[in-house]
């Protein structure tokens, strides 16, 4: 497995000063990145030519990771153990191409309900995995054969760039596109479109991705069009949160958008408490080629906490950071550790792909007490902010 150590932007100076006092903490080693799969030789533990511009990923409670490869119109499966040993699974699912214009799977979700049924090979059954497509269609795979089936035909001018699912109390799909987030019922019928909040649309930002986090629907917003998204600068991105019916719960103000410095954000997930210095924070992946990194925000106030930079390997260039999500900790040990952050990246301008993992570095025995002593000596014991209960409007 290829690994790379890199630094977190905030508090690095503080930690470095503490290190001078104690010699017990390295500021440049807060997190460690492990490359798992790539289509480029030498970058990873596993070589897979199908992994080209991998976007969304999902899994059932005991399944491997499913990854949507926009560049090859496939979904490939990888089992990952808690110790980050990775194995490609035999099944590769082909995603249908229909209509004209851009093609390829983007967001995907796993379905545990009896809804979202599709017919394949004479068998009608619930889709186990559902894929949004750049062609404006949605397809499902019900466990039969090696190809997904079109469930929602492509619509002229519609480009779906993200997908989320709510399974209870009513099975619902949410598909992100530039004109809003389309909402589908369990029969794949569109029932609503969630409009972009005015404060965000006034900045020229449109829906880019949608995710279900703790039964709330998070939407990330980016500049309209691929060219503007790839070149987005900090401040060209926002987040809004809705309930399951599409009612707005909270959104970022223009001041918060500027302070957060998001650049065409796509991936979004909530870190567990065990995730080092960003434990409990909202992690947001910036797609922008020029600012491809993970931003940590306070989950309540959406205030900036810090950043993690992705290492794309020597000789490669950033190409678009996509999926962020933590392992399932499944009992059969193929869905990754729940304390490990997994990501996909369309490196080299989305011409290639990387599936990797990030873990906080465990301090050496005795390092934490020494670190606290160093901070105390500097009068900085309050460096870690408290979560504030104030609502974001």
N, C-alpha and C positions, 0 to 999 in steps of 0.2 A: 504494500500500500504506500502510495506517495503521500508525504505529509509536508505541511508548511506551517511555520509559526509566524504570527503577525500581531500587530498591536492594536489596541482599542484607543480611539483618539482622545476621549476625555479622561482625565485624571492621570494620564501618562506622566506628566511632569511631577505630580504629587508622589506617585509611586517611585519614580526615579530618585526623588529627594529622600524618600524613606529608605531606599536601597542603600544610599550613601551612609545612612545612619546604622543600618543593620546588616547589609549584605545578604538579606534573606529573601528577596523578591526581585524577579526580573520583569521590568516594565514592558519588555518587548515579547512577552510570552503569556499573555492573558488567555488566549485561545489557540487551539491547534486545529488545522484543516487537514482532512484526509480525503484524497481523491479516490473514488471508488470505481467509476466507469467513465470511459470516453471513447470517441471514435478515433482519437489521436494516439498513436503508440507512444509509450514512454511517459505518459502523463498520469497513469492510473494503475489500479490493480487489475482491471478487467478491460479488454479491448472489445468494443462492439460497434461495427460500422453503422448500425441502425440508429445509434444515439446521436442524432443531428438536430440541433436547436430544440432541446427538450424543454417543454413548457410545464404543464401541470402534472401533478402526481397525486395518487390516492391509494387507498388499500382498504380491504375489509379487515375486521378485527384480527384475523389470523392469516391473512394473505401476505405475499411479498409486496414490495412497492411496484405499482403500475406507473409507467411514465409515458406521457404523450410526446412523440417525436414529430414535430411539425415538418422537419426537413425530409422525412421519409414516409410520412403518412402512416405511421405505425404506433402501436403501444407495445412496449417491451417490459418484461417483468424481472425484478431482481430481489433475491432473498439476501437480507443483510443481518448478520448476527449482532449481538450486543458488543462483540469485540471487533466489529467492522470487517469481518470476512464476508465477501460478496460473491454470489453465484447467480449467473443468468439462468432463468427458467426456460423450458423448451417452448412454451407458448409465445407466439408473436401474433398480435391482432392487427389486421389491416383496417384502417379507417377509410370509409367510402369518400370518393371525390365526386361532387356533383356541381352543376352549374358552371359559371365562368368566374374569373377573377382569382384571388388568392385562395390557396387550399392548405389544409393541414390542421390536425387537432391542437387545441390550445388548452383551456381548462378541462379538468375531468373530475368526476366524483364517483365514489362507491355507493351502492344502494343496498340497504338492508331491509327494505320494505317489499310488499307485494305489488306495489304500483310500478309505473313506467315499463309496462310490458311491450315487448317487441317479438316479432315472429322471425325465426331463422331456421332453415332446414326443416320446415314443417313443425317446429316446436315453438309454441307461444309461452313465454315465461318472463318474469320481471328482469329488466336489465340489471346485471350485477355491476357493470361499469358504464358510465355515460360520458360522452365526449362532446364538447363544443368545438366548432370548426370555423376557420377563417372565412369559409364560403357562406356563412350565415345559417348553417344547418346544425342539427344535434343528432347524434347517433347513439345507439345502445348495443351492448354485447350481453346476451343472456345465458352465456355458458355453452352455447352450441356453435361449433365450427371455429374458424379462425378469422372471421370478419365481423365487424360491427354492422348494424343495420340502421339505415336512415329512419329516424323517428320524427324529426321536424325538418321538412324540406328547406333547402337554401332559399333565401329571399333576396331579391335584387337590392344591392346597396348595403345589406346588413353584414357586418363582420363581427362575429362573436369572439371575444378575447378572454373571457373568463367564465367560470361556472361554479355554482355552489348548490348545496342541497340541504333541505330541512326535512327530516323524516317524521317529526311528531310536533303537534297532533295531526297535522295534515301534510302528506308528502308534497313537497314543492321544490321546483327548480328555479334558480335565478341565473340568468345569462347576461353578461355585461356586453354592451355595444355602445357606440358613440352617442346614440340618441336616448340612452337610459338603460335601465336593467330590466329586461323582459322576465316576467314571472309566468311559469307554467305549472299546471296542476298535474296530478298523477297519471293523467291520460295524454300528456304532452300537448295539451291545449293551452295557448297563451291566454291568461286571464287579467294581466295588468302589466304596466310598465312603470317602474319607479323613476321619477324625475330627478334630475340633478339639482341639489340645493342651489338657490340663486347666487349666494355668495361665492360658490365654486364655479358655476357656469359663467358668471361675470368675468372670471379670470381666463376664460377660454379652455377650461379643463373639462374632460369628458370621462365617463366610466372606462376603466381599463381592466379591472379585475373585481371579483366579488368572492367573499369567503364567509362561512358560518363559523363564528367564534362564540362558544357558550350561548347558543340559540339567539344570537344577535347577528344581523347581516351587515358585514363590513364591506364598503365599496372603496376602492382606490381610484383616484382620478389622475389623468395625465393629459398633456397637450394632445390635440387631435391630429391623427395621421402619424404614420411610422417615422417619417423624416424628423418631425418635431419631437417625437418620443426618444429617438436614438440620440438626439443632440440636446435633450433637456438639461437645464442647469438647476442648481438648488433653488427651491421655492416654486418650481414648476410641478407641483404635485400636492394632493390633498387626500383626506380621508373623511368619510361620513359613515354614521352607524344608524341602521334602521331596525325596526322590529320585523317580525315575520310577515306582517301584512303590508309592509312598505312604508309605514309611518316613520318619519324622521325622529330619531332619539337625540342625536348630538352631531355636531359637525365642527370643522375647524374654522376659526375666524381668519381674516386676512393676515392678522398679526401672527397667529399660530402657524399659518402656512409658511410665512417668511422665516420664522424662527426654526421650524422643523427642518427646513432645507431638503425636502424630498424632491427627487428628480425622476419623474415618470415612474412612480411606485407601482409594483405589480404584486409580488408575493407578500403575504402578511400572516403572522401567527403570534400566539401568546406564549412566551417562554415560561417553563416551570420554574419554581423557586430555586431549583438546583443549578440553574444555568449561570453559574459564576456571578460576575458583577452586573449582568443584565437579567438576573433571575426575577421573574414576575413582570418583565417589561414587554411591551408590544414591539415585535420585531418586524420591520418593513424593508423589503428588498427594492432597491432602485434599479430600474431597467436601463436607464440612460448609459450609453457607452462611456461617456466622459466622467460619469459619477456612479459607476457600478459598485455599490456597497450596500451593507445592511445597516439601517438606522434603527436605534433603540429609542422608543418613546415611552413616557409615562402613560400607562393604560387608562388613567382617569383624566388627566389634564392634557394629554398628548404633547407634553413638553419634551424637548430634545434631551436625551440622556447621553448618547454617544454613538459610535459607529464601529463596524467591523468591515475590513476590506477583504474581498475575495482574491486569492492568488490564482491566476489563470495559467501559470506556468511560464517558464522562460521561452521567449520567442513568440508567445501568443498575446492577443489583445482582448480586452473585454468585449463582450458581444451582446449582452442582455441577460441580466439576472432574473430568473423566473421563480420557480416554486421555493417556498420556505415551509418547513413543517418538522415536527418532532416525531421520533419513532413511536411505535405502538406498544413495545414491550410485550409482544404476543407470546403466549406460552410455548409455541413451537419455534421461537427464536429466529424468525425470518423477517420481522418488521422493524428491526432496529431498536435501540434503547430509547425509552421515553425521555431521557436526559440529553439525547444527542439531536442537534439541529441538522436536518438534511436540506440540500438545495440542488437546483438544476440551473445550468448556465449555458446560454448559446454563444460560447466564446468565439473569437475571431469574426466578429460581425455577424453572428448567427449562422456561420458556415460550418461550425463544428459544435460539439457538445461536451458537457461535463456534469456528472452526478457525483456529489461529494457530501462530506459530513464535517461538522464543526463541534468541538467540545471545549469547555473551559479547562484550562490546565490546573491540575490538582497541586497545590503548594506542597513543598517538602515538609516533612514533620517539623513542627515548631515554627513554621514560617508565619502563620497567621498571628500568633501572639507577638512575634517580633515586629510584624508589619504594623499592628495596632500600636505598639510602643513607639515606632518611628513616626506614625501619624500624630500621636499624642505630643511628641516632642515638637512637632511643627504646629501644634494647635489646630489640627485639621480633622479631628475625630468626627466631625459632622459632615464629612464629604458626601456621604450617601444620603440623598434626599428622601424625605418621608413621602409616602403616597398621600395625596390630598383628596378629600372627598368632594371638592367643589365640582359642580357639573360644568361641562363644556357646552357652550351655546353657539 
